[in-house]
């Protein structure tokens, strides 16, 4: 569920939506979502002073909390 949510949000922000890749790593207490986008789109996903990345993380956290889980978003190069 969280993977699809992040993919949907990020694909609507970037210029190269076909290069958006979200990898899910399940841990004991939390889920880590590793996000990779085209190098040209990294700035669009992070935003000025990290505002967009923070907003995506907030939405992700709310969604995961509703399911009784913890989710972390990592934006990778």
C-alpha positions, 0 to 999 in steps of 0.5 A: 500500500505504501509503495503504491502511494509513494510511486503515485505521488513521486510520478506526478512530480517528476519529468521522467516518471518511467524511471521512478523505482521504489524498493521495499525492505521489510524490517522487524519493526519498520518498513524502509522504502528506497526511492530512486529517480532520474538524476535530473528529478532528484531536486524536484523530489526533495524540494526547496529546503527539503519541503517536498521530501518532508511532506511525502514522509509525513503522508507516508508516516500517516498511512503506515500509522493507520496500518499500525506500522512504521515506514521510512522513506530514503531517497537514493542517488 
